[in-house]
């Protein structure tokens, strides 16, 4: 008799505990996921127009390079002669242009790989 009472009490506690514990964690992840998705979308859309305006130093023409600040005809020729570049900082590492000229154009250029 005692065993049957114990089993009935155990079954009742499982019927009450399992649904209660299954419902508790579900709302927490849903509320955490919604705010994280909104900020991630804003920088991605803002970065696309800026990336389109960058000049690729591995494929730019002499006229395009010459149009950059502190890059004249001679420096444009040197940039073209030193191709290909793994990164835009190769202009400094390979001593193609001086630091002050690099500082003036670093936000306007990119070195894309094919």
N, C-alpha and C positions, 0 to 999 in steps of 0.2 A: 504494500500500500504506500509506504513511504517513497519507494522508488518511482511509482507512478506520479505522485504529487511533485516530486523533484523534477521529473521530466516535463510535466505540464508547466511548472514555473519557469523552467529553462526555455521552453518553446515560446512562452509569452514574452519573456525578456528579449529573446531574439527578434520576435515580431515587432517589438517596440524600438529596440536599439538599432537595428539595421536600417530601417527607413530614416530614422533621425540622423544617423551618421552619414548616410548617403546624400542627404539634402544639404548638410551644413557646408562642405567645401565647394559645391558647385557655383554659388554666386560670387565667391571671392575671385577666382580667375577671370570671370567675365567682366567684372568691374575694373580689374587691373589692365586688361588688354585694350579697352576702348581708349583711355587717355594716351597710351603709348603709340597707337597708330596715327593719331592726328599730328603730332609734331614731326614724325618721320616723313610724312608726305609733303610738308611745306618746304623743307630745304631741298628736296629732290627736284621740285618744280622750279625753284628759284635758281638752282645751279645749272640747269639746261641752257638758258639764254646766255649765261656767262661763258660756258664752255664753247658755244658756237662762235664767239667773238675772238677766241684765241687763235693766234697765227702759228701754224706748224713749221718749226724751223727746219725740218727735214724735207719739206716739199714746197716751201714758199719761194716765189720768184724773187729775183734781185730787186725789182721795183717794190714788191711788198715789204721786203726787209728794209729797203732804203727809206720807206715811209715811217718806220719805227723811230722814236726819239733817240738821239745820240748814235744812230746807226746810219752812216753815210755809205757812199759807193764802195769805198775800200773795205769797210767792215762787213758790208753785205757780201762782197766777194770772198772775204775770209770765212764767213759763216758757211757759204755754199761749198767752198773748198774743203772744209773740215767735216763734212757730212760723212756718214750718218751719226746722229747723236742719240745716246741711250736715254738721256734726260736733259732738261734745259740747263742744268748746272754744269754740263759738259762744256759749255761756252767758257766758263771760268776755269774748270779743271784742265782743259786743253789750251788755255791761255789764248783763246780766239779774240775775246773782247775784255777790256778792263772792268773792274768791279763796279765803278760808277755807271758805266753803260749798261751792265747787267741789271743793276738795281733799278734803272729807269724802264727796262722792258720786261722784267721777270713776271709781272702780272698780266702781260699781253701775249706771252708766247707759251708754246707747249712743244714737246718732242715726241711725236707719235711714232710707234713702231709698226712696220708693215708685216 
